[in-house]
Amino acid sequence: MKNIFYLFFFSIFCSAQILVPSQYSTIQEAIDAAEDGQTIIVSSQINNYFGLIEVNKELDIISDSDDVIIAASDQDFAIKILANNVTISGFEIIGNAFTNAGIIITPGSQNITISNNDISGMSLPNPSNESPLSYGILVYGNGDVIDPPSNIIISDNFNIRGWFNHKYYNFR
């Protein structure tokens, strides 16, 4: 009976985590397969991950080391958050002259934490308006009724240009 309890506890605990690349070969595949509330752990084996990442579920997506690179070069962005209750932590995100933003937090999103990321290289001017700016982390609201994101925590991120050399911002 004791072994059945341990097996049950182990299966419940482990099912809350999804491992990339051992269970899914890409971060986006893991997101698509995940259920709200799960944690996706990305191994350094996925170094130089290419592909746009759209987070449309309540997930924690974390790197297991400082060596996980999301290569956003020649893409509009690296990560776009379209959901509530999302954490992105521990990644190096690298863009180039064709990248507008490292991480985008879309209108209406709530309870987002962006922490311990190194974001650099974004230099494509904003394609949706005449702004000459590009962004490491872009947080915005728009529409007929302005619906800005709320309860956004941005902490301990670093950017070579110095845009995010702050310790803690909390937008409420």
C-alpha positions as CSV (number, residue, x, y, z in Angstrom):
1,M,0.0,0.0,0.0
2,K,2.9,2.3,0.8
3,N,4.4,1.8,-2.6
4,I,1.1,2.6,-4.3
5,F,0.9,5.9,-2.4
6,Y,4.5,6.8,-3.4
7,L,3.9,5.9,-7.0
8,F,0.7,8.0,-7.0
9,F,2.4,11.0,-5.4
10,F,5.4,10.7,-7.8
11,S,3.1,10.6,-10.9
12,I,1.1,13.6,-9.7
13,F,4.2,15.6,-8.9
14,C,6.0,14.8,-12.2
15,S,2.9,15.4,-14.4
16,A,3.0,19.1,-13.4
17,Q,6.3,19.5,-15.2
18,I,7.1,19.2,-18.9
19,L,10.7,18.8,-20.0
20,V,12.1,20.2,-23.2
21,P,13.7,18.5,-25.1
22,S,13.3,15.1,-23.4
23,Q,9.5,15.1,-23.6
24,Y,8.9,17.6,-26.4
25,S,11.5,18.7,-28.9
26,T,10.5,22.4,-28.9
27,I,9.2,24.9,-26.4
28,Q,6.2,25.7,-28.6
29,E,5.3,21.9,-28.8
30,A,5.5,21.8,-25.0
31,I,3.2,24.9,-24.6
32,D,0.7,23.4,-27.1
33,A,0.6,20.1,-25.1
34,A,0.6,21.7,-21.6
35,E,-2.4,22.4,-19.4
36,D,-2.9,25.5,-17.4
37,G,-0.8,25.6,-14.3
38,Q,2.0,23.4,-15.5
39,T,5.7,24.2,-15.5
40,I,7.9,23.8,-18.6
41,I,11.5,23.3,-17.8
42,V,13.9,23.9,-20.8
43,S,17.2,22.2,-20.7
44,S,20.5,23.7,-21.9
45,Q,20.4,20.9,-24.5
46,I,18.0,23.1,-26.5
47,N,20.7,25.8,-26.8
48,N,19.9,28.2,-29.7
49,Y,16.2,27.5,-29.9
50,F,14.8,29.0,-33.1
51,G,11.1,29.8,-33.6
52,L,8.5,32.2,-32.4
53,I,7.1,31.3,-29.0
54,E,3.4,32.2,-28.3
55,V,2.3,31.5,-24.7
56,N,-1.5,31.2,-24.7
57,K,-1.9,29.3,-21.4
58,E,-1.2,29.8,-17.7
59,L,2.3,28.4,-17.6
60,D,5.7,28.8,-15.9
61,I,8.4,28.5,-18.5
62,I,11.9,28.3,-16.9
63,S,15.4,27.5,-18.0
64,D,17.4,24.9,-16.1
65,S,20.6,26.9,-16.6
66,D,22.1,30.1,-17.8
67,D,23.0,28.4,-21.1
68,V,19.5,28.3,-22.7
69,I,19.5,30.7,-25.6
70,I,16.4,31.7,-27.6
71,A,17.7,33.0,-30.9
72,A,15.2,35.6,-32.2
73,S,17.4,36.9,-35.0
74,D,15.5,37.6,-38.2
75,Q,12.1,37.2,-36.3
76,D,9.7,39.9,-35.2
77,F,10.0,38.7,-31.6
78,A,11.1,35.8,-29.4
79,I,8.2,35.3,-26.9
80,K,4.7,36.7,-27.0
81,I,2.5,36.3,-24.0
82,L,-1.3,36.1,-24.7
83,A,-2.5,34.6,-21.4
84,N,-2.7,35.4,-17.7
85,N,-0.5,33.9,-14.9
86,V,2.7,33.4,-16.9
87,T,6.3,33.3,-15.7
88,I,9.3,33.5,-18.1
89,S,12.6,33.0,-16.3
90,G,16.3,32.3,-16.9
91,F,16.7,32.6,-20.7
92,E,19.2,34.5,-22.9
93,I,17.2,36.0,-25.7
94,I,19.2,37.4,-28.6
95,G,17.8,39.4,-31.5
96,N,19.2,41.4,-34.4
97,A,18.3,44.3,-36.8
98,F,15.2,42.3,-37.8
99,T,13.9,41.7,-34.3
100,N,11.5,44.3,-32.7
101,A,11.0,42.7,-29.2
102,G,12.5,40.0,-27.0
103,I,9.3,39.5,-25.0
104,I,5.9,41.0,-25.7
105,I,3.2,41.2,-23.1
106,T,-0.1,41.8,-24.9
107,P,-3.1,43.9,-23.8
108,G,-5.3,42.5,-21.0
109,S,-2.7,40.0,-19.7
110,Q,-2.5,39.8,-15.9
111,N,-0.1,38.3,-13.3
112,I,3.0,38.1,-15.5
113,T,6.5,37.6,-14.1
114,I,9.5,38.2,-16.3
115,S,12.7,37.5,-14.3
116,N,16.4,36.6,-14.6
117,N,16.6,36.9,-18.4
118,D,19.4,38.4,-20.5
119,I,17.8,40.1,-23.5
120,S,19.8,41.9,-26.2
121,G,20.2,42.8,-29.8
122,M,16.6,44.0,-30.7
123,S,16.9,46.9,-33.1
124,L,14.0,46.7,-35.6
125,P,11.8,49.9,-35.2
126,N,8.2,49.1,-34.2
127,P,6.4,47.9,-37.3
128,S,2.9,48.7,-36.0
129,N,3.4,52.5,-35.7
130,E,6.0,55.1,-36.6
131,S,8.0,54.6,-33.4
132,P,11.7,54.2,-34.0
133,L,11.9,52.1,-30.8
134,S,12.7,48.4,-30.4
135,Y,12.2,46.6,-27.1
136,G,13.8,44.0,-24.8
137,I,10.4,43.7,-23.1
138,L,7.3,45.4,-24.6
139,V,4.3,45.8,-22.3
140,Y,1.3,47.6,-23.9
141,G,-2.5,48.2,-24.1
142,N,-4.6,49.1,-27.0
143,G,-8.0,48.9,-28.7
144,D,-11.2,50.9,-28.4
145,V,-11.0,50.5,-24.7
146,I,-7.4,50.7,-23.4
147,D,-6.8,47.4,-21.7
148,P,-3.2,47.5,-20.4
149,P,-1.7,44.4,-18.8
150,S,-1.8,44.5,-15.0
151,N,0.2,43.0,-12.2
152,I,3.3,42.7,-14.3
153,I,6.5,42.0,-12.4
154,I,9.8,42.5,-14.3
155,S,12.8,41.8,-12.1
156,D,16.5,41.0,-12.4
157,N,16.6,41.1,-16.2
158,F,19.7,42.2,-18.0
159,N,20.3,43.8,-21.4
160,I,23.7,44.6,-22.9
161,R,22.4,48.1,-23.8
162,G,21.4,48.7,-20.2
163,W,17.6,49.1,-20.9
164,F,16.7,46.5,-18.2
165,N,19.5,46.9,-15.7
166,H,17.0,47.4,-13.0
167,K,16.2,45.3,-10.0
168,Y,12.4,45.4,-9.9
169,Y,9.5,46.9,-11.7
170,N,5.9,46.2,-10.8
171,F,3.2,47.5,-13.1
172,R,-0.3,47.5,-11.5
